[in-house]
Amino acid sequence: METLFWTCLLLGLYPYVGYPALAWLFARLINRGVAADAGYTPAVTVVISAYNEDRHIRATVLNKLEQDYPSHLLDVIVMSDGSEDGTDDILREICTTHPRVRFFRQEPRAGKTSALNAALGHVQSEVVVFSDANSIYRPDTIRRLVANFADSSVGYVTGSMRYVNPDGSLVGDGCSAFMRYENWLREVETRIGAVVGVDGGVDAVRRALYRPMRADQLPDFVLPLTVVEQGARVVYEPEAILNEDTLTTQSSEYRMRVRVALRAFWALWDKRGLLNPLRTGVFALQLWSHKALRYLSFLPLALTIVLNWVLVSHGFIYILGIAGQVMFALMLLLAHRGRREVGGLALPAYCDYFALVNWASAVAFLQFLRGEKKVIWQPRQG
């Protein structure tokens, strides 16, 4: 029983603590750099999928046209995914004054992945940059992304998604901290050879490596894995920065995390061949550790909690474990009391977000086992 307890505890914590330490060690031993060149400026197409984004689409498109990149080498394609608001009217207006912008409509609505597939049919440039419909880049973001493609081994580049929390919500604090942790881990993984997952709002791929995806597949996960399957690297560029507001309510963050986790489970299933270390070596360890075991960590962690109570009479260490559980529960209660009660304490927000992510993964795993899939959803709210 005690052996099972310690095994579950180690399995549950390994993706969050053990793997980052192991990846850091591997990075120091391998330390594979990227031969980026700021003067490398191939033709680039920015592809944006939009659904009912009349509040953001004008600023997003103009932001891309104003990038510090040779204008004759940069154009924009926007695919409206059955928008029902004023998005299409705004895009038609932009196209009349900016010939570098092309607008297409996907009808009926079929989801982001289908929209990207359709948009790529109109792309001839060497590099494709993917932007969300509300993503505002820094002026040098595209140049920073593209510079990495001067290295012929690089097939996909992801930038630095930095969540800001203007409303000061606790869930926003947790999300921001989680993203800082993820960005650090991606920087480490790049030095190992390849990053495992990306965010999708600030990414670029060689056009020749793009492969159409099923409508239910998660492009932020499946496309980078497809690039790895073709023998190219997926790397992280910390200076290609996108600032994005966090979601501010528990319910909106929870729904987003369930959706992402569900599609990640399906992506891991679709690309399960990459989990074979005999085929992909160290990358298989990365994929198991960073994604598969992390999304499944709720299982050993839940069993650890139960076993801790069973073993409470077996020694002082198990009493400390119960005390830790009580402290964690108190942090959750404190977080749910709100910002005023927490004050300047960060720990309640971190504990609350950790619990939210794992609960969302558990719900998504049940949906995965039932064969459920999500193809379309509402834009970010909250």
Beta strands, then each sheet from edge to edge (+ up, - down):
strand 1: 44-50
strand 2: 74-81
strand 3: 101-106
strand 4: 127-131
strand 5: 154-164
strand 6: 202-206
strand 7: 233-245
sheet 1: 3+ 2+ 1+ 4+ 6- 5+ 7+
end
